[in-house]
Amino acid sequence: MSQPSRRILKGLLKGASFFSVMAATPKQTVPHTVASGSVMNTKPIAAIFDVDGTLLGGASMEMRFLQYLWRYGELRVSDFTRLAAGIFRTAAQGHSILRANKAYLHNKPFDHFRRLAQDCFDQHIRHHLLPKAIERVHWHQQQGHCVVLVSGTLDLLLEPLQQYLNACTRIGTKIELSGNALLGKIEGDHPYAKAKVSTVLAMNQLRNFDLSKSFAYGNHFTDRFLLDVVGHPVATNPDHRLRTFAAKHGWMIEEFGN
């Protein structure tokens, strides 16, 4: 085992903090031009963040959006009827109502709801982002890592968060469109549980991150699949099952508050 590896292992065994462990890691170099004019083959490093419960405390982004839409008269009783109609189907699949049921968005104007998503973020979401989590995002950016947001929430809601954090890219739940009308049906994969892994791997075919040196943060037991594909998994504000799983596998455990 190399000397840097022994220092990292020693820090982990002593329960050292994230920063003390990373301080023992040799500083990553960035690609630079050599004398011949070629570029060294150094892959970028990603810092992949789940959102609800990891970056955001309290209610989920989509629940806050749903409450916002109702408060401002953007949803009708019929929209909630369509939402309720999917309860049994999504429950049978082990999902919450909102994770796979987007029927309440049926026939809503995309451009208008995109503006509403931005307003909801500014008024009801941004102030509930966890300060310690945002500090970690900024730390990764200072190291030159590419911040990636991955969540089963609406891509409409991830867009303003990506802009606010200056994240490199995002993976959220997209809704099918007909012209400018949302159809209330999920387009493509729904990034939840194992599907988070498949969507990240598909994204990485274009981004070409070095996942063995990358980081991933998640709070729910279903995030273990995502955490398992990177070299630096971090169970963040973990639920009981993820905490137990992380401890068993020697993963780092962090508390950002909630």
N, C-alpha and C positions, 0 to 999 in steps of 0.2 A: 504494500500500500504506500502511495506517495506521501510526502510530508504534508502537503495541503489537504489531502484526503483525511489523514489522521487528525489534523486540527479540526476539520469540520465535524468528524465523528465525535471527537471529544466534546465539542460544543453542544452537539445534539444530546449526548448522554447526560450532560450536566443541566439540560433544560434551558440552554441559552436562548436568548431572544432571536428573532429573525435577523436583526441588524448585526448582532455579534457573530452569528453564523456566517452571514454573507460577507462580513469584513474579513473572514478567514479565507474567503474564496479569491483566487487570483483575479485581478481586474480584467474584464473582457475587453478584447481589442476590437476595433471596428475596421471594416475593410479599408485599405489604403492603397494608393498607387505605388507600385514598385518601379525600379529604374527602367525596366523593359517596357513600361506603360501598361502592363497587365494589372489586374486587380486580384488580390488574394481571395481565395474561395472561402470566405467566412460567412456562414449563414446567419441571418438575423435571429434574435431571441424574442419570443413573445411572452407577454404577461397577460394571461387569459382570466377574465373576471366574470363570474356569475353576478347577477344584479340583486334580485330580491333576497334580502337577508344577508347579503355579502357586502354590497355597497350601500344598500338602502335599508334603513331600519323601519320597523312597524309594518303597516299594510303594504301589499305589493303595488307595483306601478300600475298594473291594470285595474286593481280594485280601486285605487285612488282615481283613476281615469273614469271608471264606471260611475263612481259617486259624483264626480265633477260633471259628467254628461247629464246625469239625472237632475242635479241641482240647477243647472242652467237650461233645462228644458230641451236638451238635445236628444233625449230618449223618450219613447212613449211606452205605454203599458204593453202594446203589442210587441215591442222589442224585448221586453222582459219575458213575455210569453214564449217567444222563440228561444230565448236563453234557457228558460225552464224546461223546454221540450227536450233539450239535450242532456238533462241531468242524469237520467238513467243510463244513457249510452256512455257518457264520460265516466260515471261512477263505476260502471262495470269494467272499464279499462284501467281503473285505479287512479284516475286523474281527478283533480278538482274541477268544478264547473267551468272556470274560466280558462283552464290550461288548453283544452282542445275544442271548446265550444265558442265560436265567434259569431254566432247567428245574430246577435244583437247589432252587429254592424251591417246587416243586410241592407243594400240599396242606399247606404249613406255616401254622401259626396266625399271623395278622397281628399281633394284639395282643402275643403272646409275642415275635415277632421284632422288633417295634418296641422293646420293652424291651431285647432283646439288642443292637439297634443302638445304643441309648443307652449301654449298658454297654461295648460294644466301643469306641465313641468315647472314652469316659472313660478306658479302660485302655490302648488301643492306637493311637489316632489323634491325639487332642488334643496329645500331647507331640511329635508329629512335624510339626506345623504350623510353617511357616518364619517365624521372628520378623520378618524384614524385610517379608515379605508381610503379616503381621498389622498391622505398623506402617502399611503403606500403606492397608489397610482402614480403620484408625482415622483416618488423615489424611483420607480421603474423607468419613467420617462427620462429622468436625469442620468440613468445608466445607459440610455440609448435603446431600451427595450421597446418593442411595439405593443401598445396596450390594445387588447381585443376584448370586446364586450360580447358575451354569449348568454342569451336568456330566452326562455319560452314566451316572454312577454311580447307585445306587439312591436313590430319594427317601427311603427309610427312613434312609439314612445321612446325607443332606443335612439332614434335619430337626434333629438335634442340633447340627450345625455351624452352621446358621442361627441357632439359639438362642444358641449360644456367642458368635458374632460380632455378634449383634443385627442381622443382615442384614434388609433390608426384605422380600425374597421369594426364592424359589428355584425352579429348574427342574431336575428330575431325572427318572430313569426310574421310572415308576410301573408296578406289577404288577397285573394283573387280579385281582379278588376275586370269590369266590362266598361270600356271607356273611362269615365271618371267616377263610376259607381263601384263601391265596395260590394262584394257578393256575400260576405259573411262566411266564406269557406277558406280554409288554410291552403296556401299555395306552396307546394314543395314539402320539405320535412318540417316537422314541429320540433324545434331544438329542446328536447326534454329527455332526461335520463340518458340512455344509450344513444339516442339521436343527437345529443350534443356532440358526441364523439364523431359520428359520421359527418356532421356539418362542419366541424372543425377540420377534419381530415380533408374534406372536399375543398374548403377554403385554403388549406395549406398546399394544395397542389399548385395554386397560383402564387401564394406568398413565400413558400419554401422556408418556413421557420425551422430552426433546429429544435425540435420538440424535446430532445434529450437534455437540452440546456434551458428549456423554457419553464415558466411558472404557470400554475393554475390555482385559482381560489374558488371555493364553493362552500356552502353552508349546509346543504341537505344531503341525506344519505344517497339519493339518486345522483348526486354530483360525483360520486366516487368513480364512476366510469370515466368522466372527463379528467379528474385528477390523476388517474392512473396512466394517462398517455404522455405525461410530461415528466421531466427529470426532477422538478421541484414542486411537488403537490403541497398545498397549504389548506388544511381544513379550517375554515374561517367562521367564527360564531357557530360551530357545528351543533347539529342536533345530537341526541344521545347516541343514535346508531352510527352516525358518521364519526363522532368522537371516539367511540370504541374501535371502529374499523381503522381510523387513522393511527391510534395508539398501537394497535396490533401490527400495523405495517410500517411503523416508524416514521410516519409523516409528521410534518410540523403542524402544530395546532395554534391558531391565533385568535384572540378576542378583540374585535374592533368595536364592541359595544352594540347595543340594539335598543 
